[in-house]
């Protein structure tokens, strides 16, 4: 009887496993940076047990907004998740550098 009460009390506190449906719900919004999208996407892929890399790559293609990174994936899909993360890191860097340049004030030449 004590065992049954203990099990009933703590069974609900066990963390639920992440499912494939939760991965498909990770989408990149129009104003969201690639880095902010890849963080929850990577976290979700790592928390799904026995996730096949093809399913993860397909979910990424579906969840990404249009842009240079998505276009590069359509041209040449990386063979594994490590290569995909490496390419994503390059595009994150490009995106962040582009945004930094937009925010940087234009230097003016004096005397003109």
N, C-alpha and C positions, 0 to 999 in steps of 0.2 A: 504494500500500500504506500509506503513512504517513497519507494522507487517511482511509482506511477505519479505521485504528486510532484516529485522533483522533475521528472521528465515533462510533465504538463506545464510546469512553471517556466522551465528554461528552454523548451523547444522553440518557442517563438523568438527568443533572443539570438538564435543562430543566424549569422548573416546569410542573406539569400545570394545564390550564385547569379552572376550576370548572365543574361541570355542573349541570343543573337538579335532578338527584337530590340533590346536596349542599344545595341550597336547601330542598328538601322535608324534609330531615333537621333543619332548624333549627326547633325547637319550644320553646315557653315552658313551663317547669316550673311546678308549683303555687306554689312559694315564690319564684319568680323575678320580679324587678321588670320593668316594661315597658322601662326603659332598658337593663337587662342583656340583654333579648331582642332589642331593636332594633339593638344594636351588631353582633352577628354576622349578623343578617338583612340589614342594610344593606351590610355588608362583602361578603356573598355575592352580593347583587344587583348590586353594582358590579363584581364580578369575573367575572360571566357575560357573555360577549360576545353582543350582539344579543338581550338578554332583552326580551321583549315585556312592557310594563307590566301588561297583563291577567293574565299568568302570575304576575308578581311579587305583584300584589294578591291573587290566588287563594291563592298559597302563604302569604301573610300571614294570610289568614282561616283557613286550615287549621291554621297553627302557633300561633296565639294561644290562650291560655286564656280561659275565660269571664270577662267583666268589662265595665266601662263602655266601654272603648275598642272592644272587639269589637262590642258592641251598637251603638255609634254608627256603626261601619262597615257593619253590616247595614242600618241605617236609611238612611244616605246614604254610599255609597262614593265617595271622592274621585276626580275625573276623571284625575288624574295622580299620579306618585310624589312630586312636590314638595309638593302639597297634602296627601298622605298623611303625609309626614314632618312637616309643620307641625302637623297635627292630633295626631300621635303626641307631638310635643314638648309640646303643651298638656296632654295626658293624663299624660305623665311628670311634669310640674310638679305637677299635682294630686295624683298618687300620692305624690310625694316630700313635699309639704307635709302630706298626711294622715298619713304615717308619722312625720314630725317632730313633729306634734301629739300623736301617740300616745306618743312617747318623752318628751315634755316633762313634767316633774312638775307635778301640779296645784298651783296656788297656793292656800294656805289663808288664810282670813280670821281674823285674831287676835281673840280675845275672844268667840268663839262656841263 
